[in-house]
Amino acid sequence: MDGDSSLALRMTRNYAIGMSNADFLYNLWYVAAAGGQVAVGKTLAKTVLGQQLLLGRDSRGEVFALRDFCPHRGVPLRYGTFDGETIECCYHGWCFNTAGQCTKIPTLLPDDPTDISRIKTQSFPCREVNGAIWVYIPAPKTRAPEVLPEIPAPLPNPPPQIGGRGDADVPSPASQGRVREGVYYHVDSVMFPCDMDHAVIGLMDPSHGPFVHASWWWRSKRSMHAKQKHFAPRGLGFAMVRHTPSKNSRAYKILGGQPSTEIAFQLPGLRTEHISIGERHIVLLTALTPVDGERTELHQFMYTNIGFLNLLKPFLRPFGKKFIQQDLEIVKKQQDGLVGDHPGLLLIGDADQQALWYYKLKKDYLESQANGLAFVNRVPEKTLRWQS
């Protein structure tokens, strides 16, 4: 499948019906929200891989994630109250701590022998790293392992002095806590009306820019030219190894100097772009999280130690939002075609090779999980050529 770049893969699956639970990738970390979306003493209801979750931040500022479900009568806990320590169900007042353990049942008499500490709603490993709230989703009817995999780090390791105040300001991948003001900003979160596969393929597609994102400050159809990029396997995915940005990527010119960039993708749906100009850095993290079989949420973050870019936040944010909005609009149009018994879809040439690699990675990951084997990355090191 990754030998002949002229190979066309016909995807005969009817995507209009959406993905099933069997298509989801479990035992991985997903971005559920941006840290700024959950205030101290507040909760936020989210759905990840079809699982209703209740995110929250306790009175100490620590984040947590519970199944949004009261085990008494099934009412979602999001309809109750939270005082920074205890969640109270709105139906009968059952109370739970941030670990999901029941702490109070108001209807029980003081001498009732029921051990309410054994009553729990499921909790999920939850960490806040570099301004993103990550939740680990185990396979259905299983628990998370005691030793969890590392959270994918959007910053280089070791991280550069993002923010200009030293490495201490940038939490390591395993640490908790938000990055301080000036170090990053959250661009946007958008709901895409498509399944995870289509969202991922759109995320890594290198050739739609001159058509979907055509603009004076980015690219146009007239600026299209042949490109050649080298790729290498990386962790649960692959990377377009460090290179000089294309000459028709005008937005890079405002950075000055000689920028270079490396773009990496890894399962389940994480795209990281690290732009370097000497000691100056920009890291863009785009995280896709399946809500269910028909919707995927996109979260985008930007990290930089370039002072004037932080000062230009009010100006730059609309550009980031416009980019995402353009992608959203094309996905909506795509869904108008993926109805009923539509024809199979084609992936052709080197421009679509990354999509083929995604399907291979996903297939191999699912098989490794089903057989209890270690995942082996079979993406080859290869140079791809296309025009955009």
Backbone hydrogen bonds in HBPLUS format (Angstrom, degrees):
<---DONOR---> <-ACCEPTOR-->    atom                        ^
c    i                          cat <-CA-CA->   ^        H-A-AA   ^      H-
h    n   atom  resd res      DA  || num        DHA   H-A  angle D-A-AA Bond
n    s   type  num  typ     dist DA aas  dist angle  dist       angle   num
A0007-LEU N   A0004-ASP O   3.02 MM   3  5.49 162.6  2.05 116.9 120.9     1
A0009-LEU N   A0347-LEU O   3.08 MM 338  5.26 152.6  2.16 138.6 145.6     2
A0347-LEU N   A0009-LEU O   3.20 MM 338  5.26 139.4  2.38 130.8 142.4     3
A0011-MET N   A0345-LEU O   2.80 MM 334  5.11 166.6  1.82 151.4 155.8     4
A0345-LEU N   A0011-MET O   3.24 MM 334  5.11 153.3  2.32 129.2 129.7     5
A0018-GLY N   A0015-TYR O   2.99 MM   3  5.37 162.8  2.02 115.1 120.8     6
A0019-MET N   A0293-GLY O   2.94 MM 274  4.10 154.6  2.01 111.4 115.5     7
A0023-ASP N   A0020-SER O   2.92 MM   3  5.47 155.0  1.98 115.1 122.8     8
A0024-PHE N   A0021-ASN O   3.13 MM   3  5.35 151.1  2.22 105.2 113.5     9
A0027-ASN N   A0137-ILE O   2.68 MM 110  5.49 146.2  1.79 150.0 155.6    10
A0137-ILE N   A0028-LEU O   3.12 MM 109  5.95 162.2  2.15 163.1 159.2    11
A0030-TYR N   A0135-VAL O   2.89 MM 105  5.37 155.9  1.95 138.3 145.4    12
A0135-VAL N   A0030-TYR O   2.79 MM 105  5.37 159.2  1.83 155.4 160.7    13
A0032-ALA N   A0133-ILE O   2.83 MM 101  5.81 160.4  1.86 163.8 170.5    14
A0133-ILE N   A0033-ALA O   2.88 MM 100  5.34 172.1  1.88 160.1 159.3    15
A0037-GLN N   A0034-ALA O   2.91 MM   3  5.49 161.3  1.95 118.9 125.2    16
A0035-GLY N   A0131-GLY O   2.87 MM  96  5.09 177.8  1.87 133.3 133.6    17
A0038-VAL N   A0035-GLY O   3.21 MM   3  5.85 170.4  2.22 119.8 122.8    18
A0042-LYS N   A0039-ALA O   3.11 MM   3  5.35 144.6  2.24 137.6 132.3    19
A0041-GLY N   A0057-ARG O   2.74 MM  16  5.63 149.8  1.82 146.1 154.4    20
A0057-ARG N   A0042-LYS O   3.14 MM  15  5.97 147.9  2.24 164.8 173.7    21
A0044-LEU N   A0055-LEU O   2.75 MM  11  5.02 151.8  1.82 138.5 142.0    22
A0055-LEU N   A0044-LEU O   2.83 MM  11  5.02 161.9  1.86 155.9 150.7    23
A0046-LYS N   A0053-LEU O   3.00 MM   7  5.20 163.7  2.03 138.2 143.5    24
A0053-LEU N   A0046-LYS O   2.68 MM   7  5.20 172.3  1.69 169.5 169.6    25
A0048-VAL N   A0051-GLN O   2.97 MM   3  5.20 160.6  2.01 143.8 143.2    26
A0051-GLN N   A0048-VAL O   2.88 MM   3  5.20 161.7  1.91 117.1 121.1    27
A0049-LEU N   A0290-PRO O   2.69 MM 241  5.30 177.0  1.69 153.4 152.5    28
A0050-GLY N   A0291-VAL O   2.69 MM 241  5.69 148.7  1.79 143.3 143.8    29
A0068-ASP N   A0052-GLN O   2.94 MM  16  5.39 174.2  1.94 127.9 129.8    30
A0054-LEU N   A0066-LEU O   2.76 MM  12  5.17 152.5  1.84 149.9 155.2    31
A0066-LEU N   A0054-LEU O   3.03 MM  12  5.17 158.0  2.08 133.2 139.6    32
A0056-GLY N   A0064-PHE O   3.06 MM   8  5.38 143.1  2.20 147.0 146.9    33
A0064-PHE N   A0056-GLY O   2.94 MM   8  5.38 142.3  2.08 145.6 149.1    34
A0058-ASP N   A0062-GLU O   2.89 MM   4  5.51 154.4  1.95 160.0 156.7    35
A0061-GLY N   A0058-ASP O   2.90 MM   3  5.29 162.9  1.93 116.7 121.9    36
A0059-SER N   A0084-GLY O   2.98 MM  25  4.57 148.4  2.09 131.2 126.3    37
A0124-PHE N   A0065-ALA O   2.91 MM  59  5.40 161.8  1.94 152.1 150.3    38
A0067-ARG N   A0122-GLN O   2.69 MM  55  5.23 151.4  1.77 161.1 161.9    39
A0069-PHE N   A0067-ARG O   2.77 MM   2  5.50 130.5  2.02 112.1  96.2    40
A0070-CYS N   A0075-VAL O   3.04 MM   5  5.45 137.3  2.23 128.8 141.2    41
A0074-GLY N   A0070-CYS O   2.84 MM   4  4.87 140.3  2.00 153.9 159.5    42
A0079-TYR N   A0076-PRO O   3.27 MM   3  6.14 168.6  2.28 120.6 123.3    43
A0080-GLY N   A0077-LEU O   2.93 MM   3  5.36 163.4  1.96 116.0 121.4    44
A0081-THR N   A0088-GLU O   3.04 MM   7  5.25 146.4  2.16 140.0 148.3    45
A0088-GLU N   A0081-THR O   2.87 MM   7  5.25 160.5  1.91 146.9 153.4    46
A0083-ASP N   A0086-THR O   3.30 MM   3  5.82 153.6  2.37 146.1 151.2    47
A0087-ILE N   A0096-PHE O   2.82 MM   9  5.19 170.6  1.83 157.9 160.5    48
A0096-PHE N   A0087-ILE O   2.86 MM   9  5.19 149.6  1.96 144.9 155.0    49
A0089-CYS N   A0094-TRP O   2.81 MM   5  5.32 170.0  1.82 160.6 162.4    50
A0093-GLY N   A0089-CYS O   3.14 MM   4  4.85 131.3  2.39 126.3 135.1    51
A0095-CYS N   A0104-LYS O   2.93 MM   9  5.00 161.3  1.96 148.4 150.4    52
A0103-THR N   A0095-CYS O   2.85 MM   8  5.47 159.5  1.89 129.8 136.3    53
A0097-ASN N   A0101-GLN O   2.91 MM   4  5.54 155.7  1.97 149.6 153.8    54
A0100-GLY N   A0097-ASN O   2.96 MM   3  5.43 163.5  1.99 118.4 122.1    55
A0121-THR N   A0100-GLY O   2.85 MM  21  4.92 155.7  1.91 138.9 146.7    56
A0102-CYS N   A0119-ILE O   2.82 MM  17  5.42 162.3  1.85 169.4 163.2    57
A0108-LEU N   A0105-ILE O   3.09 MM   3  5.88 166.4  2.11 129.8 133.7    58
A0112-ASP N   A0109-LEU O   2.96 MM   3  5.32 164.8  1.98 123.0 124.1    59
A0118-ARG N   A0115-ASP O   3.19 MM   3  6.04 168.9  2.20 121.8 125.2    60
A0119-ILE N   A0116-ILE O   3.01 MM   3  5.31 162.2  2.04 110.6 116.3    61
A0136-TYR N   A0125-PRO O   3.00 MM  11  5.35 162.8  2.03 147.2 152.1    62
A0127-ARG N   A0134-TRP O   2.99 MM   7  5.32 159.2  2.03 148.9 155.7    63
A0134-TRP N   A0127-ARG O   2.78 MM   7  5.32 162.8  1.81 167.7 170.6    64
A0177-GLY N   A0128-GLU O   2.81 MM  49  5.33 107.3  2.34 128.7 145.4    65
A0129-VAL N   A0132-ALA O   2.96 MM   3  5.45 151.6  2.04 162.0 160.4    66
A0132-ALA N   A0129-VAL O   3.04 MM   3  5.45 165.2  2.06 118.7 123.5    67
A0142-THR N   A0139-ALA O   3.13 MM   3  5.61 132.1  2.37 146.0 141.5    68
A0162-ILE N   A0160-PRO O   2.65 MM   2  5.43 137.6  1.83 107.8  93.9    69
A0164-GLY N   A0161-GLN O   2.85 MM   3  5.18 158.9  1.89 127.2 131.8    70
A0169-ASP N   A0166-GLY O   3.15 MM   3  5.98 162.8  2.18 120.6 125.1    71
A0170-VAL N   A0167-ASP O   2.95 MM   3  5.40 164.6  1.97 117.6 122.8    72
A0175-SER N   A0172-SER O   2.98 MM   3  5.30 156.2  2.04 114.7 122.3    73
A0183-VAL N   A0180-ARG O   3.12 MM   3  5.90 156.8  2.17 144.0 147.3    74
A0304-THR N   A0183-VAL O   3.23 MM 121  6.08 156.4  2.29 149.5 156.1    75
A0185-TYR N   A0302-MET O   2.78 MM 117  5.43 159.1  1.83 158.2 164.4    76
A0302-MET N   A0185-TYR O   2.90 MM 117  5.43 157.1  1.95 154.7 162.4    77
A0187-VAL N   A0300-GLN O   2.91 MM 113  5.47 140.8  2.07 133.8 144.6    78
A0300-GLN N   A0188-ASP O   2.95 MM 112  5.52 155.5  2.01 167.3 171.6    79
A0190-VAL N   A0298-LEU O   2.90 MM 108  5.22 151.1  1.98 142.6 152.2    80
A0298-LEU N   A0190-VAL O   2.78 MM 108  5.22 172.2  1.79 160.6 162.4    81
A0192-PHE N   A0296-THR O   2.70 MM 104  5.15 170.4  1.71 159.9 160.7    82
A0296-THR N   A0192-PHE O   2.97 MM 104  5.15 161.6  2.00 148.1 154.0    83
A0199-ALA N   A0195-ASP O   3.16 MM   4  6.41 157.9  2.21 150.9 157.7    84
A0200-VAL N   A0196-MET O   2.85 MM   4  6.04 161.6  1.88 158.3 162.4    85
A0201-ILE N   A0197-ASP O   3.01 MM   4  6.22 169.0  2.02 154.8 157.7    86
A0202-GLY N   A0198-HIS O   3.03 MM   4  6.14 156.3  2.09 142.5 149.0    87
A0203-LEU N   A0199-ALA O   2.94 MM   4  6.14 145.7  2.06 141.3 151.3    88
A0203-LEU N   A0200-VAL O   3.01 MM   3  4.91 115.4  2.44  92.4 108.8    89
A0204-MET N   A0200-VAL O   3.07 MM   4  6.39 151.7  2.16 156.1 161.6    90
A0205-ASP N   A0201-ILE O   3.05 MM   4  5.92 117.5  2.46 138.2 152.5    91
A0211-PHE N   A0208-HIS O   3.01 MM   3  5.50 147.9  2.12 117.1 127.1    92
A0212-VAL N   A0208-HIS O   2.81 MM   4  5.78 174.9  1.81 171.8 172.7    93
A0213-HIS N   A0209-GLY O   2.84 MM   4  4.86 139.5  2.00 126.8 139.8    94
A0215-SER N   A0219-ARG O   2.89 MM   4  5.73 150.7  1.97 150.1 159.8    95
A0218-TRP N   A0215-SER O   3.34 MM   3  5.35 162.6  2.38 101.3 106.4    96
A0223-SER N   A0220-SER O   3.05 MM   3  5.29 144.4  2.18 102.9 113.4    97
A0224-MET N   A0221-LYS O   3.33 MM   3  5.50 166.6  2.35 106.2 109.6    98
A0388-SER N   A0225-HIS O   3.18 MM 163  5.65 153.1  2.26 148.7 142.7    99
A0227-LYS N   A0386-TRP O   2.68 MM 159  5.47 158.1  1.73 175.0 176.0   100
A0386-TRP N   A0227-LYS O   3.12 MM 159  5.47 150.7  2.21 139.2 148.0   101
A0229-LYS N   A0384-LEU O   3.00 MM 155  5.50 154.7  2.06 154.1 161.3   102
A0384-LEU N   A0229-LYS O   2.83 MM 155  5.50 161.2  1.86 167.5 164.9   103
A0241-VAL N   A0230-HIS O   2.94 MM  11  5.93 139.0  2.11 150.3 162.9   104
A0231-PHE N   A0382-LYS O   2.74 MM 151  5.29 163.5  1.76 152.3 158.2   105
A0382-LYS N   A0231-PHE O   2.97 MM 151  5.29 149.1  2.07 132.5 142.4   106
A0232-ALA N   A0239-ALA O   2.99 MM   7  5.48 148.1  2.10 146.7 156.9   107
A0239-ALA N   A0232-ALA O   2.86 MM   7  5.48 153.3  1.93 156.3 165.3   108
A0234-ARG N   A0237-GLY O   2.90 MM   3  5.13 168.9  1.91 120.4 118.5   109
A0237-GLY N   A0234-ARG O   2.73 MM   3  5.13 144.5  1.86 128.0 139.8   110
A0267-LEU N   A0236-LEU O   3.12 MM  31  5.49 165.6  2.15 123.4 124.9   111
A0238-PHE N   A0265-PHE O   2.90 MM  27  5.56 145.6  2.01 149.9 160.9   112
A0265-PHE N   A0238-PHE O   2.84 MM  27  5.56 171.9  1.85 174.9 176.4   113
A0240-MET N   A0263-ILE O   2.68 MM  23  5.14 166.8  1.70 168.2 167.7   114
A0263-ILE N   A0240-MET O   3.23 MM  23  5.14 153.5  2.31 141.2 144.8   115
A0243-HIS N   A0261-THR O   2.90 MM  18  5.51 148.5  2.00 141.0 148.6   116
A0261-THR N   A0243-HIS O   2.81 MM  18  5.51 159.1  1.85 156.2 162.2   117
A0249-SER N   A0246-SER O   3.04 MM   3  5.50 156.3  2.09 120.7 121.3   118
A0252-TYR N   A0249-SER O   3.25 MM   3  6.17 156.9  2.31 124.7 128.7   119
A0253-LYS N   A0250-ARG O   2.94 MM   3  5.56 152.5  2.02 119.0 126.6   120
A0255-LEU N   A0252-TYR O   3.05 MM   3  5.71 159.6  2.09 118.0 124.4   121
A0256-GLY N   A0253-LYS O   3.18 MM   3  5.63 155.0  2.24 111.2 117.6   122
A0260-SER N   A0276-SER O   2.94 MM  16  5.43 149.4  2.04 148.9 158.9   123
A0276-SER N   A0260-SER O   2.87 MM  16  5.43 163.7  1.90 157.2 162.6   124
A0262-GLU N   A0274-HIS O   3.09 MM  12  5.37 145.9  2.21 132.2 142.3   125
A0274-HIS N   A0262-GLU O   2.93 MM  12  5.37 163.4  1.96 154.7 158.3   126
A0264-ALA N   A0272-THR O   2.81 MM   8  5.22 165.0  1.83 155.5 160.2   127
A0272-THR N   A0264-ALA O   2.87 MM   8  5.22 161.5  1.91 149.8 156.1   128
A0266-GLN N   A0270-LEU O   3.00 MM   4  5.38 147.7  2.11 145.0 154.1   129
A0270-LEU N   A0266-GLN O   2.97 MM   4  5.38 173.6  1.97 165.6 167.0   130
A0288-LEU N   A0269-GLY O   2.89 MM  19  5.05 159.9  1.93 147.5 153.7   131
A0271-ARG N   A0286-THR O   2.90 MM  15  5.14 168.9  1.91 156.3 159.9   132
A0286-THR N   A0271-ARG O   2.87 MM  15  5.14 166.1  1.89 157.9 161.9   133
A0273-GLU N   A0284-LEU O   2.92 MM  11  5.09 158.4  1.97 144.8 152.0   134
A0284-LEU N   A0273-GLU O   2.84 MM  11  5.09 163.6  1.87 149.5 154.7   135
A0275-ILE N   A0282-ILE O   2.76 MM   7  5.05 162.6  1.79 161.4 164.4   136
A0282-ILE N   A0275-ILE O   2.89 MM   7  5.05 150.6  1.98 148.7 152.4   137
A0277-ILE N   A0280-ARG O   2.89 MM   3  5.10 163.7  1.92 147.2 149.8   138
A0280-ARG N   A0277-ILE O   3.08 MM   3  5.10 162.4  2.12 121.7 122.6   139
A0305-ASN N   A0281-HIS O   3.31 MM  24  5.92 150.1  2.41 149.4 153.5   140
A0283-VAL N   A0303-TYR O   2.78 MM  20  5.02 161.7  1.82 147.7 152.6   141
A0303-TYR N   A0283-VAL O   2.83 MM  20  5.02 152.5  1.91 148.0 156.2   142
A0285-LEU N   A0301-PHE O   2.99 MM  16  5.15 162.1  2.02 140.7 146.5   143
A0301-PHE N   A0285-LEU O   2.84 MM  16  5.15 160.4  1.88 152.4 158.9   144
A0287-ALA N   A0299-HIS O   2.81 MM  12  5.17 168.7  1.83 158.8 162.3   145
A0299-HIS N   A0287-ALA O   2.88 MM  12  5.17 158.7  1.92 150.0 157.1   146
A0289-THR N   A0297-GLU O   2.88 MM   8  5.20 157.9  1.93 150.5 157.9   147
A0297-GLU N   A0289-THR O   2.83 MM   8  5.20 164.7  1.85 156.0 150.9   148
A0291-VAL N   A0295-ARG O   2.91 MM   4  5.40 155.2  1.97 134.1 140.6   149
A0292-ASP N   A0295-ARG O   3.37 MM   3  5.52 162.7  2.40 138.6 140.9   150
A0309-LEU N   A0306-ILE O   3.02 MM   3  5.63 137.7  2.21 116.4 127.7   151
A0310-ASN N   A0307-GLY O   3.08 MM   3  5.36 120.8  2.44 103.1 117.0   152
A0311-LEU N   A0307-GLY O   3.12 MM   4  6.48 151.2  2.21 148.2 156.9   153
A0312-LEU N   A0308-PHE O   2.98 MM   4  6.12 129.2  2.24 131.0 144.0   154
A0313-LYS N   A0310-ASN O   3.34 MM   3  5.36 160.6  2.38 107.7 107.7   155
A0315-PHE N   A0312-LEU O   2.85 MM   3  5.27 130.1  2.10 112.5 126.8   156
A0316-LEU N   A0312-LEU O   2.81 MM   4  5.98 160.4  1.85 160.1 166.7   157
A0317-ARG N   A0313-LYS O   2.90 MM   4  5.73 167.9  1.91 159.8 160.9   158
A0319-PHE N   A0316-LEU O   2.95 MM   3  5.37 126.1  2.25 109.9 124.1   159
A0320-GLY N   A0316-LEU O   3.19 MM   4  6.61 156.9  2.24 156.0 162.7   160
A0321-LYS N   A0317-ARG O   2.95 MM   4  6.21 162.1  1.98 157.2 162.6   161
A0322-LYS N   A0318-PRO O   2.83 MM   4  5.97 150.3  1.92 141.5 149.8   162
A0323-PHE N   A0319-PHE O   3.02 MM   4  6.26 158.7  2.06 149.2 153.8   163
A0324-ILE N   A0320-GLY O   3.17 MM   4  6.45 165.1  2.19 149.6 152.7   164
A0325-GLN N   A0321-LYS O   2.82 MM   4  6.01 156.0  1.88 148.3 156.0   165
A0326-GLN N   A0322-LYS O   2.88 MM   4  6.10 152.8  1.96 151.1 157.3   166
A0327-ASP N   A0323-PHE O   3.14 MM   4  6.51 154.9  2.21 145.9 152.4   167
A0328-LEU N   A0324-ILE O   2.87 MM   4  6.17 154.5  1.94 149.3 157.1   168
A0329-GLU N   A0325-GLN O   2.93 MM   4  6.18 156.9  1.99 149.2 154.4   169
A0330-ILE N   A0326-GLN O   3.16 MM   4  6.43 157.8  2.22 147.0 152.0   170
A0331-VAL N   A0327-ASP O   3.05 MM   4  6.26 152.7  2.13 147.3 154.9   171
A0332-LYS N   A0328-LEU O   2.99 MM   4  6.28 154.3  2.05 149.5 156.4   172
A0333-LYS N   A0329-GLU O   3.08 MM   4  6.38 155.6  2.14 144.5 150.8   173
A0334-GLN N   A0330-ILE O   2.88 MM   4  6.11 151.8  1.96 143.1 151.5   174
A0335-GLN N   A0331-VAL O   2.95 MM   4  6.23 154.4  2.01 150.1 155.9   175
A0336-ASP N   A0333-LYS O   3.10 MM   3  5.22 133.7  2.33  97.9 110.5   176
A0337-GLY N   A0334-GLN O   2.89 MM   3  5.37 144.4  2.02 109.9 120.4   177
A0338-LEU N   A0334-GLN O   3.15 MM   4  6.51 138.5  2.33 143.1 155.2   178
A0352-ASP N   A0349-GLY O   3.13 MM   3  5.72 147.7  2.24 112.0 120.2   179
A0353-GLN N   A0350-ASP O   3.07 MM   3  4.83 161.4  2.11 100.6 106.4   180
A0355-ALA N   A0352-ASP O   3.13 MM   3  5.40 126.0  2.44 102.8 115.9   181
A0356-LEU N   A0352-ASP O   3.24 MM   4  6.64 153.3  2.31 147.8 155.3   182
A0357-TRP N   A0353-GLN O   2.90 MM   4  6.24 154.2  1.97 150.2 157.6   183
A0358-TYR N   A0354-GLN O   2.93 MM   4  6.21 148.5  2.04 141.3 149.8   184
A0359-TYR N   A0355-ALA O   3.10 MM   4  6.48 159.4  2.15 150.7 154.4   185
A0360-LYS N   A0356-LEU O   3.04 MM   4  6.34 153.5  2.11 146.8 154.4   186
A0361-LEU N   A0357-TRP O   2.81 MM   4  6.06 164.1  1.83 156.1 160.1   187
A0362-LYS N   A0358-TYR O   2.86 MM   4  6.06 164.2  1.88 155.1 159.5   188
A0363-LYS N   A0359-TYR O   2.95 MM   4  6.04 163.7  1.97 144.9 149.6   189
A0364-ASP N   A0360-LYS O   2.93 MM   4  6.10 166.8  1.94 153.1 156.8   190
A0365-TYR N   A0361-LEU O   2.86 MM   4  6.01 151.9  1.94 145.9 154.3   191
A0366-LEU N   A0362-LYS O   2.95 MM   4  6.16 167.3  1.97 154.7 157.5   192
A0367-GLU N   A0363-LYS O   3.02 MM   4  6.23 158.3  2.06 148.0 154.1   193
A0368-SER N   A0364-ASP O   2.92 MM   4  6.07 154.3  1.99 143.6 150.7   194
A0369-GLN N   A0365-TYR O   2.97 MM   4  6.20 155.1  2.03 151.2 157.6   195
A0370-ALA N   A0366-LEU O   2.95 MM   4  6.13 157.7  2.00 146.4 152.7   196
A0371-ASN N   A0367-GLU O   3.02 MM   4  6.11 146.4  2.14 144.5 152.4   197
A0372-GLY N   A0368-SER O   2.97 MM   4  5.79 108.6  2.50 133.6 148.1   198
A0373-LEU N   A0368-SER O   2.85 MM   5  4.77 152.1  1.93 143.7 147.8   199
A0372-GLY N   A0369-GLN O   3.40 MM   3  5.13 156.7  2.46  94.8 101.4   200
